[in-house]
Each structure stands twice: as C-alpha cells, then as structure tokens.
Amino acid sequence: MKKSKLSITLVTSFIAAMAMSACSSVTSSKEAIVTFTPYGSEKAVDLITDDVYEQYGNTSTGVSRFYEKILEVLIRYKFKTQNWAEGEKNYSEIENYAKNEVQAKKDQAKANAKNNGTSYDDEWDSILESNNVESSKELLEKFIYDEEKKVMKNWYATNNDNAEALKNEFIGVDSTGAEVQSNVKSAMPYHIRHILVKVDEASDAQEKFYKGTVSEAQAKLLYNSVTTLASGKYTFAQVAKKYSEDGSASNGGDVGIMTNDASSGSLGMVNEFQLGLYAYDYKYDPNHATSAAKDAIQKGLGFEQEVYDALPAKAVEVPYEAFVKMGDYAEVTADKYGNKIANGSETVYPRNILWNKYFNLHNVFLIKNRKSGASSFNTANANEEFSNLVDDANVYDANLPRFNADGYLVDERNNVIIGVRSQYGIHLMVIEKSMFDYDTLADYYSTKIPGEDGYNSDSYVGYINSQDKEDYTTRANDVKSKITSFDSTYDYRLYNWLTSDTQMNVEFTGAAEGLGDKIEAYINTQQTTNQQKQEEGLAKVWKTYTRLIDVQEYNRNVEPWQTVNPTTGATGTYYTRLVSEKIADDFFKLYEGTGDASTYGAFAEGGMYYYYA
C-alpha cells in the first residue's frame, strides 16, 4: 500500500513526537522547519523537514496536508502528554475504546473469511486498506486520533468560552433578530415532523401533473390520516406512528433537525418537502410579515427576490371535504352493477379526479375545513372550481377540534399542518421549531440532558418523554453533531485554539517561516469557496423548484381555444386537463344507483366525459 512521502514523513515524525515526554532530551534538528515545543521544556520536537517542505510547501494540497498533520500532532499531544481531560473521555478511556475497535475489526476479518471462503490475512489486509493504514498499530493510532478529535470537537461546541458564539453562528440569527456575522453560512435549523402517504408519480413527464392515479389503499390512507388528525383524539405523533409510511414513523414523525446545507447542489430532503416548508414559513405565514428577523432569514434560506416572485402568491387551500370524499370514493371503480365506465379508464375513477385536482400538486397546500353536505365543486370549469377553494364565504365546520380560527388543520400544539406532494407521495408536515422563533432558538438547541445544570425541558433534547437517559444523550449528540458539522472548516477553530494555547508553542522557521500564514490563507479560501457553494446550491435548488411549479401549472391548464373534443370536434371550456368534479359526482351516483341513466352516454365512447379517458 503506497503512501506519499509527505504522509510517511509526517506520520513518522508524529509517532516520535507522541513518544516524547515534557523532559525530552531530543533536540531540534537544524533541518527542521516546523518545531513543537512541549510545555515545561526548552527542547523542541521536529515535525517537518526541509526536503518534505520544499516538495509540498507551495502547493495548496501540500499546505492542506501540513495543516491536517499539524492539527493531528497538537490534538494527540494535548490528550496524551498534557493529560487533557475536559472532554467526555480522557486519553486512557479513548485508548481502551480504540483497542476494542481494533479487536472488533479483527473479529470482523475472521467472520468475513469464514463467510467468504477467503483467508484471514486477505480480509485483514482489506480492512487495513479501507482505513488507509498498513498495520494494527497504525489502525490503533487512527482510531485513537479519530476519537480524540471527536471528543475535542464536542467539547469545543458545548463548553468552550466561544460555544455560545458558535451556536449563534449555527443558527444565524441572534435573539434580537439580527444576522450573526460570520465567515461561514449559518445552518438555519428547523425541527420538523411529518407523515408520508406514498404515491409514485406517473412516468409521463407531462401527464404526471394531471393524470396521476392512486390505489384504493392510498386513497383510504389519505382519508384516515387527515380525518384522524382532525378528530382531535390523537396527537400528531400517534397518527404518524399509525399511518405514516416514512422511516420516521416509529419516532412519531420526528425527522430531527433540518438544516439548509445545499453546498453539494442539493438539500438534505427533497425540494418540495424542505423548500415547501421554507415557502410556507417565510412567505405564507401572516404572523411573520413584520418579524425583526425576516431579512436575515430571507438571506439565510436563499430567498432572493426572484424566488419570492416566482412562487405562487398564496398557498393552495385544499378542502377537508376532499379528504373525506377520498374515503367515500376509494373503492368506486364501476357502476352499481359492476359495469366498467369509460372503458374502465382509471382517469375518471372518482378518487383519481379528486387526487389530480386537489392533491397532485408540488406547491404548498393547507387543509381548510368547510361545512359538509352537497358538493360545492360541481361547476363546469375545473379552473373555476379550483379558484373557489379560497372563497371566504365558505365557513369551516367548527365542530371538529383540530381546526384553528382561520379554518386550517393544526396539530395538538396548534402548529399548522402543511401539505405538499413530492415524487414520494403526500407529505403532511408541522414545524416544531421555526427560524422565526429566533429569540429562543439558542435555548432550544441546548445540549444539556436531564440531571445536568442548565437542562431545559423545552428544548430539542427535552422534546421527547423517556425514562432512558440514553435517549436524551442521543438527541444531545444530534445537536452537537449539527453544530460541529455545519461549518466544513470547523476543525480550523480547534487549530486556532490549540496554536494559541499558552501551554504549547508552534513555530514555523527557516524556509517555512510563512507556513502559518499559508495555512490561514488556505482556510480563508476554503471558507470563501464554501460560502459560494452554499449560495450557488441554494439558488440552484430554488430554481429547480420554481421551474417545477411553472411546468406543473403549464401542464395542468389548457387554453380555451385548445379544448376540443377529439372525438366529436366540439369545443367547450369544460374540456380542461383537470377533470371536473361533476364527472366524479355523476360516476358516484351511477355507483350508488341514483344517477340519471342518460349519464352513461357521457361516459360512453364519443361522449363528452370520454374525452378525459
């Protein structure tokens, strides 16, 4: 396994440095260009020599490798020689952990050899290679350093004097609503829960927006999920556990902390889910119109003016009645006598008419309750029906407990339930903690667990109700992980802290006198590049999302002069790509046996309803 000269030299020097005590008699070589002086000693330890530096010192790759190895030396020295124990594990505990990990890898090699019919040596070499080491000793050193670095990162994020400042950078907005100035982009964290009803998209690129289908089971699941939420008998978490088809169901729909990281060109969650939540929270929630943090949040979420303008002016309002009718229509595929209508076309199944009109939408929707009774959506033109959904004259039914004063479906904490359709199905989402709660976010993302001084029960950690302390520790570690990973140059904070430590002294001498400056310039470049990638990534995902909404709108609508019955040649504004709910009503009446027999003609080949089949 061949390694670069840089790596070999640095690893060799590193092992030598770790073997040194504070009273070392080893002197600094004249050829050394980076020396490390242990606390309490005048003797220096060589880290890098001239020949290595000359080969790599003026390349960005070389500078980054020097930085990484110098950081490794400083962290290892801090733990082993200075016996640093302010983190959750000391050196002895970390060493024991690493020894157990090495043994676990050896046991894995034995098991792999048995299962694969290979030799132990081959399997062990494969494990060493996958960890980029050549021996058990190197693997042990790797595991020790990885754990030391993890422990120090967690400590820095929660206990260092700069921990609160770091958390503010992570959030991006302070308690007054002002943007937190930083060299890195904030994570703008949200705490989210959701319920998923899986429905695949149609394969046709255009028809998928207006000619999709749902199964009987899917229609019933939509009905059950929303009507159970509306009944008020169960919490959102209980409904998620019962009905959600997402992996988060076992956690009551809790998907954890959602950040805005788009530096890779995509988000952590599907666009419709994540950007839909951002759109609702920033643009559609009237309570945030005058927020002091609005400008900072707009910037952090990538809400450029062109994005804002490209989104629909209002969130769609889907009537609660549509969910109820999905339950009524779920199994309706033929008339009372079992005869298929319109040659059995699924397009005119009542459940699919409702699905395409009200649910098959990739933009944000809210669920609005209206008085039950006869359908209010039986006008001839589907577009007119759709616009009537926001008619304020239709008063919601106050008898159902989970609708707020505006008639919108909410959870037991009065969080508005936000809906959206993605390629995976219908997401019903609630924002447990929004960026618009900026004044309490620092407390909400506390990492304290029950029993620790400063524990806050109204926090992400305290959100759960458990008798197991480990459950709280897991959530605290989730917060720590998010805070320590939102900045991809986070390690530089450790480097800065260690190099400024009065108990240690790092010098760049001779030909590498400016290496420290080169490392700083390298990190600054990385931070600038990462900021650009984040801004470009957010712009990209928003553009993709708003274009999807435009394409959807185009394909769901047909101009009047295009609405021609291909069979009869007749024109009419009722021929749109969205099938009129009147057709669903007529189909359902034939199913019940109460419909006018003449309606069969409309569904028969050549009839005006057959156009949609």
CORKA-V735850 format. One record per pair of residues at least 24 apart in sequence whose ideal C-beta (glycine too) atoms are under 8 Angstrom apart, sorted by the first residue. I is the first residue (numbers start at 1). J is the second residue. D is the distance in whole Angstrom. If there is no record, write none. Layout:
I|J|D  I|J|D
//
This chain:
1|128|7  1|129|6  1|132|8  1|134|5  3|134|8  5|52|6  5|55|7  6|52|6  6|55|7  6|56|5  6|62|7  6|65|5  6|66|8  7|65|7  9|48|7  9|49|7  9|52|5  10|47|7  10|48|7  10|52|8  10|65|7  10|66|8  10|69|4  11|69|8  11|138|8  13|45|8  13|46|6  13|47|5  13|48|7  13|49|8  13|73|8  14|47|8  14|69|7  14|72|6  14|73|5  14|76|7  15|141|7  16|45|7  16|46|8  17|45|5  17|47|7  17|73|6  17|76|8  17|77|7  18|73|8  18|76|6  18|77|7  18|80|6  18|81|8  20|45|5  20|81|7  21|81|7  22|81|7  32|509|7  32|510|8  33|508|7  33|509|6  33|510|5  33|511|5  33|512|4  33|515|7  34|66|8  34|70|7  34|506|7  34|507|7  34|508|6  34|509|7  34|512|6  34|515|7  35|506|8  35|507|5  35|509|7  36|73|6  36|74|8  36|77|7  36|504|7  36|505|8  36|506|6  37|504|7  37|505|4  37|506|8  37|507|7  38|77|7  38|81|6  38|504|8  39|82|7  39|503|4  39|504|6  44|507|8  47|73|6  48|512|7  50|510|7  50|511|6  53|511|6  53|512|5  53|515|8  54|511|7  57|511|7  57|512|6  57|515|7  57|518|8  60|522|6  60|525|8  63|515|7  63|518|5  63|519|6  63|522|5  64|522|6  66|515|6  66|519|7  67|495|7  67|519|5  67|522|7  67|523|8  70|495|7  70|506|7  70|519|8  71|491|6  71|494|7  71|495|5  71|498|7  72|145|6  74|495|7  74|498|4  74|499|7  74|504|7  74|506|7  75|145|7  75|148|5  75|149|6  75|152|6  75|494|7  75|498|7  76|144|8  76|145|6  76|148|6  77|504|7  78|152|8  78|498|7  78|501|8  78|504|8  79|148|5  82|503|6  82|504|8  86|155|6  86|159|7  87|151|4  87|152|6  87|154|7  87|155|4  88|151|6  88|154|7  88|155|7  89|147|7  89|151|5  91|148|8  94|144|6  94|147|5  94|148|6  94|151|7  95|144|6  97|143|7  97|147|6  98|140|5  98|143|4  98|144|4  98|147|6  99|140|7  101|143|5  102|136|6  102|139|6  102|140|5  102|143|6  105|139|7  106|136|8  149|491|8  149|494|8  152|494|6  153|484|5  153|490|7  153|491|8  153|494|7  154|477|8  154|480|5  154|484|7  156|484|8  156|493|6  156|494|6  156|497|7  157|447|8  157|480|6  157|483|5  157|484|5  158|447|5  158|480|6  160|497|7  162|493|8  164|442|7  166|483|7  166|493|7  167|442|6  167|445|6  167|483|6  168|442|7  169|486|8  169|487|7  170|445|7  170|482|7  170|483|5  170|486|5  170|487|8  171|435|8  171|438|7  171|441|5  171|442|7  171|445|7  172|296|7  172|300|5  172|435|8  173|293|5  173|296|5  173|297|7  173|300|7  173|435|7  173|438|4  173|441|7  174|438|7  175|438|7  175|439|5  175|440|8  175|442|7  176|292|7  176|439|8  177|291|7  177|292|3  177|293|4  177|294|8  177|296|7  177|438|6  177|439|8  178|292|8  178|293|8  178|296|7  179|295|7  179|296|4  179|299|7  179|300|8  183|489|8  183|524|8  183|527|5  183|531|8  184|486|7  184|487|5  184|488|8  184|489|7  184|527|6  184|530|7  184|531|7  185|260|8  185|300|7  185|530|7  185|531|6  185|534|4  185|535|7  186|260|8  186|300|5  186|486|7  187|259|4  187|260|6  187|261|7  187|482|7  187|486|4  188|259|7  188|260|4  188|297|7  188|300|4  188|301|6  188|435|5  189|257|5  189|258|7  189|259|5  189|433|8  189|435|8  189|441|8  189|445|7  189|482|7  190|257|7  190|258|5  190|259|8  190|277|7  190|281|8  190|431|6  190|433|7  190|434|6  190|435|7  191|256|7  191|257|6  191|258|7  191|431|7  191|432|4  191|433|4  191|444|8  191|460|6  191|463|7  192|254|8  192|255|5  192|256|8  192|258|5  192|277|7  192|429|6  192|430|7  192|431|6  192|432|7  193|236|6  193|237|7  193|240|7  193|248|8  193|252|7  193|253|4  193|254|5  193|255|7  193|429|7  193|430|5  193|432|6  194|240|7  194|244|7  194|246|7  194|248|7  194|253|5  194|255|6  194|273|7  194|427|5  194|428|6  194|429|4  194|430|7  195|225|6  195|236|8  195|239|6  195|240|5  195|243|6  195|244|4  195|246|7  195|249|8  195|253|5  195|427|7  195|428|4  195|429|8  196|244|5  196|245|5  196|246|4  196|424|7  196|425|6  196|426|7  196|427|6  196|428|8  197|221|5  197|222|5  197|225|6  197|243|7  197|244|8  197|245|6  197|425|5  197|426|5  197|428|8  198|245|5  198|424|6  198|425|4  199|355|8  199|421|8  199|424|8  199|425|4  199|426|6  200|423|8  200|425|8  201|423|5  206|555|5  207|555|8  209|360|7  209|551|7  209|552|5  209|555|4  209|556|5  210|356|5  210|360|7  210|555|6  210|556|5  210|577|4  210|578|6  211|347|6  211|356|7  211|577|8  212|352|7  212|355|6  212|356|6  212|360|5  213|346|5  213|347|8  213|349|8  213|352|5  213|355|7  214|351|6  214|352|6  214|355|5  216|330|5  216|331|5  216|351|7  218|425|8  219|326|5  219|327|7  219|329|7  219|330|4  219|351|4  219|355|7  220|326|8  220|327|6  220|330|5  221|245|8  222|323|6  222|326|5  222|359|7  222|426|6  223|323|6  223|324|7  223|326|5  223|327|3  223|330|7  224|327|7  225|428|7  226|320|7  226|323|4  226|367|6  226|409|7  226|428|7  227|323|6  227|324|7  227|327|7  229|402|6  229|409|6  229|411|7  229|417|7  229|428|8  230|320|7  230|369|7  230|400|5  230|401|8  230|402|5  230|403|7  230|409|6  231|400|7  231|401|7  231|402|7  232|400|7  232|401|3  232|402|5  232|412|8  235|411|7  235|412|5  236|411|4  236|412|7  236|415|8  236|417|8  236|430|6  245|425|7  254|432|8  254|463|8  256|478|6  257|445|8  257|460|7  257|478|7  257|479|7  257|482|5  259|482|6  259|486|6  260|300|7  260|301|6  260|302|7  260|534|8  260|538|7  261|486|7  261|534|7  261|537|8  262|302|7  262|534|6  262|537|3  262|538|5  262|540|7  262|541|5  263|488|7  263|530|6  263|533|4  263|534|5  263|537|5  264|533|8  264|537|7  265|536|8  265|537|5  265|540|6  265|541|8  266|537|7  266|541|6  267|541|6  270|422|5  270|423|7  270|424|7  271|422|8  271|541|6  271|544|6  271|545|5  271|548|7  272|362|5  272|420|5  272|421|7  272|422|4  272|427|7  272|545|7  272|548|8  273|420|6  273|422|6  273|427|5  273|429|7  275|541|7  275|542|7  275|545|5  276|363|7  276|364|5  276|418|7  276|420|4  276|427|8  276|429|8  277|418|6  277|429|6  277|431|6  278|303|7  279|311|6  279|315|8  279|363|8  279|364|5  280|315|6  280|364|5  280|416|8  280|418|5  280|431|8  281|431|6  281|434|5  281|435|7  281|436|6  283|308|7  283|311|6  284|314|7  284|315|4  284|364|6  284|366|8  285|416|8  285|436|8  287|436|8  288|436|5  291|436|6  293|435|7  293|436|7  293|438|5  297|435|5  297|436|7  297|438|8  300|435|7  301|435|8  301|538|7  302|535|7  302|538|3  302|539|6  302|541|8  302|542|6  303|542|8  304|539|7  304|542|7  307|542|5  307|543|8  307|546|6  310|546|4  310|549|7  310|550|8  311|363|8  311|546|6  311|549|7  312|363|6  312|549|7  314|390|7  315|363|8  315|364|5  315|365|6  315|366|5  316|361|6  316|363|6  316|364|7  316|365|4  316|366|7  316|389|7  317|365|7  317|366|6  317|367|8  317|368|4  317|389|5  317|390|5  318|358|5  318|359|7  318|365|5  318|366|7  318|367|6  318|368|7  318|389|7  318|419|7  319|358|7  319|367|8  319|368|6  319|369|8  319|370|5  319|376|8  319|377|8  319|389|6  320|367|6  320|368|7  320|369|4  320|370|7  320|396|8  320|397|8  320|400|8  320|403|8  320|409|7  321|370|6  321|372|6  321|375|8  321|376|8  322|354|6  322|357|8  322|358|4  322|359|7  323|367|7  324|372|7  325|350|8  325|354|6  325|375|8  325|584|8  326|351|6  326|354|6  326|355|7  328|588|7  329|354|6  329|584|7  329|588|6  332|587|7  332|588|6  332|591|5  334|591|7  335|590|4  335|591|6  335|593|8  336|590|7  336|591|6  336|592|7  336|593|4  341|587|6  341|590|7  341|600|8  341|603|5  342|603|5  342|604|8  342|609|6  342|610|5  342|612|8  342|613|4  343|605|7  343|610|8  343|613|6  345|612|8  345|613|4  347|579|7  347|612|6  347|613|6  348|579|7  348|583|6  348|584|8  348|587|6  348|603|7  348|609|7  348|612|6  348|613|6  349|587|7  350|584|4  350|585|8  350|587|5  350|588|5  350|591|8  353|579|5  353|580|8  353|581|6  353|583|6  353|584|4  353|587|8  354|581|7  354|584|6  356|578|6  356|579|7  357|382|7  357|385|7  357|386|7  357|578|5  357|579|7  357|581|7  359|421|6  359|426|6  360|421|6  361|420|8  361|421|5  361|552|7  362|420|7  362|421|5  362|422|7  362|548|6  362|549|6  362|552|6  363|420|7  363|549|5  363|552|7  364|418|6  364|419|7  364|420|6  365|418|8  365|419|4  365|420|7  366|408|5  366|409|7  366|416|7  366|417|8  366|418|7  366|419|7  367|408|7  367|409|4  367|417|6  367|419|6  368|396|6  368|407|5  368|408|6  368|409|8  369|396|4  369|397|5  369|400|6  369|403|5  369|407|5  369|408|8  369|409|7  370|394|5  370|395|7  370|396|6  370|397|7  370|407|8  371|395|6  371|396|7  371|397|5  372|397|6  375|581|6  375|585|6  377|581|4  378|580|8  378|581|6  378|582|4  378|585|6  379|580|8  379|582|7  380|573|7  380|574|4  380|580|6  380|582|7  381|573|5  381|574|6  381|576|7  381|580|7  382|574|8  382|576|5  382|578|4  382|579|7  382|580|5  382|581|8  383|557|7  383|576|6  383|578|7  385|580|7  385|581|6  386|578|7  432|463|7  433|460|7  445|479|5  445|482|8  445|483|7  446|479|8  447|476|5  447|479|5  447|480|6  447|483|8  448|476|7  449|473|6  449|476|5  488|526|7  488|530|5  489|523|6  489|526|5  489|527|5  489|530|7  492|523|5  495|519|8  565|608|6  565|611|5  566|611|7  567|605|7  567|606|5  567|610|7  567|611|7  568|606|7  568|608|8  570|608|7  572|608|8  574|608|8  575|608|8  575|611|6  579|612|5  583|609|5  583|612|7
//
